């Protein structure tokens, strides 16, 4: 009898761990893991933390390397500087050609003044844009004009050269007025405002000199315009034969 009691006690002790590990009730269904909350986007306030500092505003250089980023449109200041540098270089090149090909001393003197004035303007522009890559010089249109004028001489050269001067200074005056009204760089606007009166003076000189040369050479002036300057502008007189 005592042996039976001992065996019963040992059996109870052997079954106790298994009973402790078995669940007391039905197994609950498993849950899918909960996704972590999304990280806050930059600049979003986080509860319990101070707000992030505001991004510094983008600054724009006033002078120097005023080149647009890739795929970014050029600003009025950049358009003006590139065109003014190109036009100034073209003027000095054509003035050198006029010294050799012009048929009258007044035209040669006018060309010498263009070389002096535009040379000074180019120097001021280069100082204003120090560090920026220069535009491609000369451009294809200027090379075409230079070659076409090189084939002329005497009164034919004078009239075509002066027609080009009228057209070029009209365009430059419009470009300067454009950057004065639409530009953002104060120093560029100041340069254009200071140079605009001289551009108008050059334009008046070219028109007056073109009148004189055309009246002195009516047959050349009345001939169909050559391909160098195209059709004369409204300010260009067309002398007629008597």
C-alpha positions in Angstrom: 0.0 0.0 0.0 2.8 2.4 0.9 4.5 1.5 -2.4 1.4 2.4 -4.4 1.3 5.9 -2.7 4.9 6.6 -3.5 4.4 5.7 -7.2 1.3 7.9 -7.4 3.2 10.9 -6.0 6.1 10.5 -8.4 3.7 10.3 -11.4 2.0 13.6 -10.2 5.4 15.3 -10.0 6.3 14.1 -13.6 3.1 15.5 -15.1 3.3 18.9 -13.3 5.7 20.8 -15.8 3.7 19.7 -18.9 0.5 21.0 -17.3 2.2 24.3 -16.5 3.3 24.8 -20.1 0.0 23.9 -21.7 -2.4 26.9 -22.3 -5.4 27.3 -20.0 -7.7 28.2 -22.8 -7.9 28.3 -26.6 -5.0 30.0 -28.4 -5.9 33.5 -29.5 -5.5 34.3 -33.2 -2.2 35.9 -34.2 -2.1 39.6 -35.2 -0.2 41.0 -38.1 2.7 43.2 -36.9 1.8 46.9 -36.6 3.7 49.1 -39.1 5.8 51.8 -37.5 4.5 55.3 -37.9 5.9 57.2 -40.9 8.9 59.5 -40.3 8.0 63.2 -40.2 9.0 65.1 -43.4 11.7 67.7 -43.1 10.3 70.9 -41.5 7.3 69.1 -39.8 7.0 70.0 -36.1 7.5 67.0 -33.8 5.5 66.9 -30.5 7.7 67.4 -27.5 10.6 68.9 -29.6 11.3 72.5 -30.5 10.3 73.4 -34.1 13.0 73.0 -36.7 14.8 76.2 -37.9 13.4 77.8 -41.0 15.5 77.3 -44.2 17.7 80.3 -45.0 16.3 82.3 -47.9 18.2 81.8 -51.2 20.5 84.8 -51.9 21.3 86.1 -55.3 24.8 87.5 -56.1 24.8 91.2 -57.0 27.8 90.9 -59.3 30.4 88.4 -60.4 29.5 85.0 -61.6 25.9 85.6 -62.7 25.4 82.4 -64.5 22.1 80.5 -64.4 21.9 77.0 -63.1 21.4 74.2 -65.7 18.0 74.2 -67.4 17.3 77.6 -65.8 16.2 80.6 -67.9 18.6 83.5 -68.0 17.7 86.7 -66.0 17.4 90.1 -67.7 20.8 91.0 -66.1 22.5 87.9 -67.7 20.9 88.6 -71.1 22.1 92.2 -71.1 25.6 91.5 -70.0 26.1 88.7 -72.6 24.6 90.8 -75.4 26.5 94.0 -74.4 29.8 92.2 -74.3 29.2 90.6 -77.6 28.0 93.9 -79.2 31.0 95.8 -77.8 33.5 93.3 -79.2 31.7 93.4 -82.6 31.9 97.2 -82.6 35.6 97.3 -82.1 36.2 94.7 -84.8 34.1 96.6 -87.3 35.8 99.8 -86.4 39.2 98.3 -87.1 37.8 97.2 -90.5 36.5 100.6 -91.2 39.9 102.2 -90.7 41.1 100.1 -93.7 38.0 100.1 -96.0 36.2 103.4 -95.4 36.0 105.8 -98.3 35.8 109.1 -96.3 37.7 110.5 -93.4 34.5 111.3 -91.4 33.6 107.7 -91.4 37.1 106.6 -90.3 37.0 109.2 -87.5 33.6 107.9 -86.4 35.0 104.3 -86.4 37.9 105.4 -84.2 35.5 106.9 -81.7 33.4 103.7 -81.7 36.6 101.7 -80.9 37.5 104.1 -78.0 34.0 104.3 -76.5 33.1 100.6 -76.8 36.6 99.6 -75.6 36.0 101.5 -72.4 32.5 100.1 -72.0 33.8 96.6 -72.4 36.4 97.1 -69.8 33.8 98.3 -67.3 31.5 95.3 -68.1 34.4 92.9 -67.6 35.1 94.4 -64.2 31.4 94.2 -63.3 31.2 90.5 -64.2 34.6 89.4 -62.9 34.6 85.6 -62.4 31.8 84.9 -64.9 32.7 83.0 -68.1 32.6 85.4 -71.1 30.2 84.8 -74.0 31.4 83.1 -77.2 33.0 85.7 -79.4 32.6 86.4 -82.2 29.2 85.0 -82.9 28.2 83.5 -86.3 26.1 86.5 -87.3 29.1 88.9 -86.6 31.4 86.7 -88.7 29.0 86.8 -91.6 28.7 90.6 -91.4 32.5 91.0 -91.1 33.1 88.9 -94.1 30.5 90.7 -96.2 31.8 94.1 -95.3 35.3 93.0 -96.1 34.3 92.7 -99.7 33.2 96.3 -99.9 35.1 99.5 -100.1 34.7 103.2 -100.6 31.1 104.7 -100.5 29.6 101.2 -100.6 31.4 100.3 -97.5 30.6 103.6 -95.8 26.8 103.3 -96.4 26.6 99.7 -95.3 28.8 100.2 -92.3 26.7 103.2 -91.2 23.4 101.4 -91.7 24.7 98.6 -89.5 25.7 101.2 -86.9 22.2 102.7 -86.9 20.7 99.2 -86.4 23.1 98.1 -83.8 22.7 101.2 -81.6 19.0 101.1 -81.9 19.0 97.5 -80.6 21.5 98.4 -77.8 19.3 101.3 -76.7 16.3 99.0 -76.5 18.3 96.4 -74.5 19.5 99.0 -72.0 16.0 100.3 -71.5 14.9 96.7 -71.0 17.4 95.9 -68.2 16.9 99.3 -66.6 13.2 98.5 -66.2 13.3 94.7 -65.7 16.7 93.9 -64.2 17.4 93.1 -60.6 21.2 93.8 -60.2 21.6 97.4 -59.1 25.1 97.7 -60.5 24.1 96.4 -63.9 21.2 98.9 -64.0 23.5 101.7 -62.9 25.9 100.8 -65.8 23.1 100.7 -68.3 21.6 104.0 -67.1 25.1 105.7 -67.4 25.8 104.3 -70.8 22.4 104.9 -72.4 23.0 108.6 -73.2 26.2 107.7 -75.0 24.4 105.1 -77.0 21.8 107.6 -78.1 24.7 110.0 -79.0 26.3 107.3 -81.2 23.0 106.6 -82.8 22.5 110.3 -83.7 26.0 110.5 -85.1 25.6 107.5 -87.2 22.3 108.7 -88.6 23.7 112.2 -89.4 26.8 110.8 -91.0 24.6 108.3 -93.0 22.6 111.3 -94.3 25.7 113.1 -95.5 27.3 110.1 -97.2 24.0 109.1 -98.9 23.5 112.6 -100.3 27.1 112.6 -101.5 26.6 109.2 -103.2 23.0 109.1 -104.3 23.4 106.2 -106.8 25.0 104.0 -104.1 22.4 105.0 -101.5 19.5 104.3 -104.0 20.7 100.9 -104.9 18.9 97.9 -103.5 20.2 97.2 -99.9 22.9 94.6 -99.8 22.6 91.5 -97.6 25.0 92.9 -95.1 22.5 95.2 -93.3 19.2 94.0 -94.8 16.5 96.5 -95.5 17.3 100.0 -94.3 15.6 101.1 -91.0 13.0 103.8 -91.0 15.7 106.3 -89.9 17.9 105.4 -92.8 17.4 107.9 -95.7 17.1 106.6 -99.3 18.4 109.2 -101.7 16.7 109.2 -105.1 18.1 110.0 -108.5 17.1 113.3 -110.1 
